[in-house]
Amino acid sequence: MQFIVPQIALILPFIVTSVLADYVIVPGASWTDTSGTVIQGHGAGILTVGDEFYWFGEDKADNSYLFSAVTCYKSTDLLSWERQNDALTPINGTMISTADVVERPKVVYNKKNSEYVMWFHSDNADYSAAMVGVATSETPCGPYAYKASWKPLGADSRDMSIYQDDDENQTAYLLYASDNNVDFKISVLDQNYYNVTALASEIPNINLEAPGIVKKDSIYYLIASHTSGWAPNPNKWFSTTSLYSNWSTQNDIAPEATNTYFSQNAYDFPLGPNAIYMGDRWRPDVLGSSTYIWLPLDWSTGVPQLVWADVWSIDLAAGTYTVATGTTYQAEDGVLGGGAEIFNNTAYSGGEAVGWLGEGGTVTLNNVQGNGQGQWVSLYYANGDSTWRNTTVSVNGGPTILVDQPNTGGPLVILSVPVKLDLRLGSNSITFAINQTTYAGDLDRIIVYNQG
């Protein structure tokens, strides 16, 4: 698949697609597998086996939050993903029936037993059970044999993850929201990875979920969101030198106003001196259309910070990433139509943006240079509503493409969303919000990338 990543002062998630001409990550795009089918890998967990990667996630193709399957995808480059058999499927009369909830599957390899062990949030439809579940397999994608669901150490467990340390014994830990999501706990797994044995550490009265841990230079970094249902919030990082000691105070991994570029942490994949933040951009009304926001998690400042990138690439061998550059076209330089107006504010790039788009208001950007090969274009916009908007895009007077625009958290918070456009070689005209009967977000600028 191809990834798509938007860039901005405040930005939106990545998009991944199966176009193989350029291997890039595009946050917020609709990613597809090698068959061209939309990837259903929500609440992701990544397992590395030799030079292969396995992506486990929740299948939400039916748009329900109830259990359908834990999917398994295989890749050798983290970009092109081939769907395998489902790793875990419903079993009537158990806690993993189609009337129950199975979320955030994470798989680790147990060297002692030569066995793959899957942990997941196991719950009932009203989220009152608050358990963990475990299943096992002799192969990475399974199918996995369900063992049981229970409350670890007798306490609640909702959003969770598994962290396997790099010590000699490969000690593994359960990271979980507990006590009605009020307290966050880390407990030690037994040698088989079948259960927990003791509480290692706790962050009380914090309301955390969606956890992951990355270890850098002998320091453990916990990445997690707060609790706001399906809506995004500013994800945080905490640090400690021992999983059995006190954690630092919380800090933002991205500009607070962006709500983590409208995403929630799912998994944090080490990449050389840095990592890849792998998040979800949830759409609770159509869960199967929720997209993925994968971004560089960079330590160059000494602490973990997300790097917004509309389009970016990775070099696994070198453990590095590269953010693509593009050509910027300011919305206020376009030709306005209908009721469209220019807004002035220092929050906008160049101090201006175009508003009142839709309901007859349009803006056309002329002389946009294309390469004739299909290109990613990022739309930087503000949507101060509490719900998603969308905008139409037409190239050279052609048919319109509808692009979704999540709410940005405020009228002066700028995010970006990607769209793949067929621009002819040389000059092009792109019109926004034409034939649109609803209001679009205010358009700040677009960035055109050569990558397709």
C-alpha positions in Angstrom: 0.0 0.0 0.0 1.0 3.6 -0.2 0.9 5.8 2.8 -0.2 9.4 2.7 0.8 12.0 5.2 -0.5 15.6 5.5 1.7 18.4 6.7 0.7 21.6 8.6 1.0 23.8 11.5 -1.9 21.7 12.7 -2.6 18.6 10.7 -4.6 15.5 10.0 -3.8 11.8 9.8 -2.0 9.7 7.2 -3.5 7.9 4.3 -2.2 4.6 3.0 -2.9 3.2 -0.4 -1.9 0.3 -2.5 -0.4 2.3 -5.3 3.1 0.9 -5.8 4.6 3.5 -8.0 6.1 5.3 -5.0 6.3 3.8 -1.6 5.3 6.6 0.6 3.2 7.0 3.8 0.2 9.4 3.5 -1.6 9.9 6.8 -5.4 10.1 6.7 -5.7 8.5 3.3 -7.7 5.3 2.7 -5.0 2.5 2.7 -5.6 -0.7 0.7 -3.9 -4.1 0.7 -2.3 -5.8 -2.2 -5.7 -6.9 -3.5 -7.0 -3.3 -3.5 -9.3 -3.9 -0.5 -9.4 -1.3 2.3 -7.2 -2.4 5.2 -9.1 -3.3 8.3 -6.4 -3.1 10.9 -7.8 -0.7 13.6 -6.3 -0.6 17.1 -3.1 -2.0 15.5 -0.4 -4.2 16.8 2.8 -5.0 14.9 4.8 -8.2 15.2 8.3 -8.6 13.7 9.4 -12.1 12.7 12.8 -12.1 11.0 12.5 -9.7 8.0 8.7 -9.9 8.0 6.1 -7.7 9.7 2.6 -8.7 10.8 -0.1 -6.2 11.4 -3.0 -7.3 13.6 -6.1 -5.2 14.0 -9.8 -5.0 14.4 -12.0 -5.7 11.3 -14.7 -3.0 11.3 -15.8 -3.5 7.7 -19.4 -3.9 8.9 -19.1 -0.5 10.7 -20.0 -2.2 14.1 -17.9 -1.9 17.3 -18.8 -5.6 18.1 -16.4 -8.4 17.3 -16.1 -9.5 13.7 -12.5 -10.7 13.4 -8.9 -9.9 14.3 -7.2 -9.5 10.9 -3.6 -10.3 10.0 -1.6 -8.6 7.2 2.0 -9.5 6.2 4.6 -7.1 4.8 8.4 -7.0 4.3 8.6 -3.1 4.1 5.7 -1.8 6.3 4.2 -0.3 3.1 2.8 -3.1 1.0 0.4 -5.3 3.0 -1.0 -8.7 2.0 -4.1 -9.9 3.9 -3.7 -13.4 5.4 -6.3 -15.6 7.1 -8.1 -14.0 10.1 -6.0 -14.5 13.2 -9.0 -14.8 15.6 -12.7 -15.2 14.8 -15.9 -15.3 16.9 -16.9 -18.3 19.0 -20.5 -18.5 20.2 -21.1 -18.9 23.9 -17.7 -17.3 24.9 -16.5 -13.8 25.6 -15.4 -13.5 21.9 -18.8 -14.0 20.3 -20.3 -11.6 17.8 -22.2 -10.0 20.6 -19.0 -9.1 22.4 -16.1 -6.7 22.0 -12.5 -7.6 21.0 -10.2 -4.6 20.7 -6.5 -3.6 20.4 -5.0 -7.0 19.6 -1.3 -7.3 20.4 0.9 -10.4 19.7 4.2 -11.3 21.2 6.4 -14.3 20.6 7.2 -16.6 23.6 10.6 -18.1 23.1 10.2 -20.5 26.0 7.2 -22.2 24.4 8.0 -21.4 20.7 4.5 -19.9 20.7 2.8 -16.7 19.6 0.5 -15.2 22.2 -2.2 -12.7 21.5 -3.6 -10.4 24.2 -6.7 -8.1 23.6 -9.3 -6.0 25.4 -12.1 -8.4 26.0 -15.5 -6.9 26.9 -19.3 -7.2 26.5 -21.5 -4.9 24.4 -21.9 -2.3 27.2 -18.3 -2.4 28.2 -19.1 -3.5 31.8 -17.0 -6.7 31.7 -13.6 -4.9 31.4 -11.4 -7.9 30.9 -8.3 -9.1 29.0 -8.4 -12.0 26.7 -5.6 -14.4 25.5 -5.2 -16.7 22.5 -2.3 -18.7 21.2 -0.9 -20.0 18.0 2.2 -21.8 16.6 2.3 -19.5 13.6 2.2 -15.7 13.3 -1.2 -15.3 11.7 -2.7 -18.4 13.4 -5.6 -19.1 13.5 -5.3 -18.5 17.3 -6.9 -20.7 19.9 -8.9 -18.7 22.4 -7.9 -19.5 26.0 -9.9 -17.3 28.3 -10.9 -13.8 29.4 -10.6 -12.4 32.9 -9.8 -9.3 35.0 -6.0 -9.1 35.6 -5.3 -9.3 39.3 -9.0 -8.9 39.8 -9.1 -5.3 38.5 -10.7 -3.7 35.4 -8.8 -3.7 32.1 -10.1 -1.8 29.1 -7.8 -0.2 26.6 -4.5 -2.1 26.7 -1.3 -3.1 25.1 1.6 -5.5 25.6 5.2 -4.5 25.9 8.1 -7.0 25.5 11.4 -5.8 27.0 14.8 -6.5 25.6 16.2 -8.2 28.7 17.6 -11.7 28.7 14.2 -13.2 29.7 12.2 -11.1 27.3 10.0 -10.0 30.2 6.6 -8.9 28.9 4.1 -6.5 30.5 0.4 -5.7 30.3 -0.3 -1.9 29.9 -3.9 -1.2 30.8 -6.6 1.3 31.8 -8.0 0.1 35.1 -10.4 1.0 37.9 -13.1 2.4 35.5 -10.3 4.1 33.4 -9.2 6.2 36.4 -5.9 4.5 37.1 -3.3 3.3 34.6 -1.4 0.1 35.5 1.5 -2.0 34.2 1.7 -5.6 35.3 4.3 -8.3 34.7 3.3 -11.3 32.6 4.3 -14.9 33.7 6.9 -16.8 31.8 4.3 -18.3 29.4 2.7 -14.9 28.7 -0.6 -16.4 29.7 -1.4 -14.3 32.8 -0.1 -11.5 34.9 1.8 -12.1 38.2 2.2 -8.8 39.9 1.7 -5.0 39.5 4.9 -3.3 38.3 3.9 0.3 38.5 0.8 2.6 38.4 -0.1 6.1 37.4 -3.2 6.9 39.6 -6.0 9.3 38.8 -4.8 9.9 35.2 -7.6 8.6 32.9 -5.3 7.1 30.2 -6.0 4.7 27.4 -4.6 3.6 24.0 -1.1 2.9 25.5 2.2 1.9 23.9 5.8 1.9 25.1 9.1 2.7 23.2 12.5 2.2 24.9 15.3 4.7 23.9 18.7 4.8 25.5 17.5 2.8 28.6 14.6 5.1 29.1 11.0 3.9 28.8 8.5 6.2 27.1 4.8 5.6 27.6 2.6 7.1 24.8 -1.1 7.2 25.6 -4.2 9.3 25.1 -6.7 10.5 27.6 -10.3 9.2 27.6 -12.8 11.0 25.3 -14.7 8.2 23.7 -14.2 8.1 19.9 -13.2 11.8 19.8 -9.5 12.6 19.6 -7.6 14.4 22.4 -3.9 15.5 23.0 -2.0 12.3 23.4 0.8 12.4 26.0 4.2 10.9 26.8 5.6 9.9 30.2 9.1 8.5 30.9 10.9 6.4 33.5 14.2 4.5 33.8 12.4 1.4 35.3 9.0 0.0 34.6 8.8 -0.6 38.4 9.4 3.0 39.4 7.6 6.3 39.3 6.7 7.9 35.9 7.3 11.4 34.9 4.6 14.0 34.6 2.7 14.1 31.3 3.8 16.0 28.2 2.3 16.6 24.7 3.6 14.6 21.8 2.1 17.1 19.3 0.7 20.7 19.5 -2.2 20.4 21.9 -4.7 22.2 19.7 -4.4 19.6 17.0 -5.7 16.8 19.2 -2.7 14.7 18.0 -3.6 15.6 14.4 -7.0 14.1 15.0 -5.8 10.6 16.0 -5.4 8.2 18.9 -2.3 6.1 19.6 -2.5 2.4 18.7 1.1 1.2 18.5 4.6 2.7 18.6 7.1 1.0 16.3 10.9 1.5 16.9 12.7 3.0 13.9 16.5 3.6 14.4 16.9 6.4 17.0 13.2 7.3 16.6 9.9 5.5 16.1 6.7 5.4 14.1 3.6 6.5 15.8 0.8 4.3 14.5 -2.6 5.9 15.3 -6.3 5.6 14.4 -8.5 8.4 13.1 -11.8 7.1 14.3 -15.1 7.6 12.5 -17.7 6.2 15.0 -20.6 6.5 12.5 -18.7 4.4 9.9 -16.0 2.6 11.8 -14.8 0.7 8.8 -13.9 4.0 7.1 -11.6 5.1 10.0 -8.2 5.8 8.6 -4.7 5.5 10.0 -2.3 8.2 11.0 1.3 7.0 10.9 3.9 9.7 11.7 7.5 9.9 12.6 8.0 10.0 16.4 11.2 11.9 16.7 13.7 12.3 19.6 16.0 14.9 18.0 15.0 17.4 20.6 15.7 15.0 23.4 12.0 14.1 23.9 9.4 12.3 21.7 7.6 14.6 19.3 5.4 13.8 16.4 6.6 15.2 13.1 3.7 16.1 10.8 4.3 14.9 7.3 1.8 14.9 4.5 3.9 12.4 2.5 6.9 10.6 3.9 9.0 7.5 3.4 11.1 5.1 5.6 14.4 3.3 5.1 14.1 0.3 7.4 17.8 -0.8 6.9 19.1 2.6 7.9 16.4 3.2 10.5 15.6 6.6 9.0 12.7 8.5 7.6 12.3 11.3 5.0 9.6 13.9 4.8 8.6 14.8 1.2 8.6 18.4 0.0 6.0 19.9 -2.3 4.9 23.1 -3.9 2.6 25.4 -1.9 -0.3 27.3 -3.5 -2.1 29.9 -1.2 -5.9 29.8 -1.3 -6.2 33.6 -1.2 -4.3 33.8 -4.5 -7.1 31.9 -6.3 -10.2 33.2 -8.1 -13.1 33.5 -5.7 -16.7 32.8 -6.8 -20.1 33.1 -5.3 -20.1 34.1 -1.6 -16.5 33.1 -0.9 -14.5 35.6 1.1 -10.9 36.1 2.2 -10.4 35.9 6.0 -7.4 37.5 7.7 -5.6 36.0 10.7 -2.0 35.3 11.7 -3.0 31.6 12.3 -3.2 31.2 8.5 -0.2 30.6 6.2 0.5 34.0 4.7 -2.1 35.6 7.1 -5.1 34.8 4.9 -7.5 32.0 4.0 -10.7 31.6 2.0 -14.0 31.0 3.8 -17.7 30.7 3.0 -16.9 27.9 0.6 -19.9 25.8 -0.5 -23.5 26.9 -0.9 -22.3 28.7 -4.0 -18.9 29.9 -2.7 -15.9 28.5 -4.6 -12.2 29.2 -5.1 -10.1 28.2 -8.2 -6.3 27.9 -8.1 -4.8 28.4 -11.5 -1.4 27.4 -12.9 -1.0 24.5 -10.5 1.9 22.5 -11.9 1.4 18.8 -12.4 3.6 15.9 -13.5 1.0 13.9 -15.5 1.4 10.9 -13.3 -1.0 11.3 -10.4 0.0 13.2 -7.3 -0.9 13.6 -3.7 -2.3 17.0 -2.8 -2.8 18.1 0.8 -5.6 20.5 1.6 -4.8 22.7 4.7 -8.1 23.9 6.2 -9.9 24.9 9.3 -13.3 23.4 10.4 -14.5 24.9 13.7 -17.6 22.7 13.8 -17.9 19.8 16.2 -18.6 17.5 13.3 -16.9 16.6 10.0 -17.3 18.6 6.9 -16.2 17.9 3.3 -15.3 19.7 0.2 -15.5 19.0 -3.5 -12.4 19.1 -5.7 -12.5 19.5 -9.5 -9.4 19.4 -11.8 -9.6 21.3 -15.1 -13.4 21.4 -15.1 -13.7 17.6 -14.7 -15.9 15.6 -12.3 -15.8 16.4 -8.6 -14.1 14.4 -5.9 -15.5 14.6 -2.3 -12.8 15.0 0.4 -13.7 14.6 4.0 -12.6 17.3 6.5 -12.6 16.3 10.2 -13.3 19.0 12.7 -10.1 20.8 13.5 -10.9 21.9 17.1 -11.4 25.5 16.3 -11.8 28.0 13.4 -8.2 29.0 13.6 -6.7 25.5 14.0 -5.3 24.2 10.7 -5.2 20.6 9.7 -4.6 18.9 6.4 -6.2 16.1 4.5 -4.8 14.3 1.4 -6.4 13.6 -2.0 -4.9 11.9 -5.0 -5.4 14.0 -8.1 -4.6 13.3 -11.8 -2.9 16.5 -12.8 -1.8 16.8 -16.4 1.8 17.7 -17.2 2.2 21.5 -16.8 -0.5 24.0 -15.8 -3.8 22.9 -14.1 -6.8 24.6 -12.6 -8.3 23.2 -9.4 -11.7 24.4 -8.1 -12.9 23.8 -4.6 -16.5 23.5 -3.3 -18.1 23.7 -6.8 -21.6 22.3 -7.0 -21.5 21.9 -3.2 -24.8 22.4 -1.2 -23.1 22.3 2.2 -20.4 24.4 3.7 -16.8 23.2 3.4 -13.9 24.1 5.8 -12.1 27.3 5.3 -9.2 26.7 2.8 -5.7 28.0 3.9 -3.5 26.5 1.2 -2.7 23.3 -0.7 0.6 21.5 -1.1 1.2 19.5 -4.3 3.7 16.6 -4.1 5.4 14.8 -7.0 4.9 11.4 -5.4 1.9 9.4 -6.7 
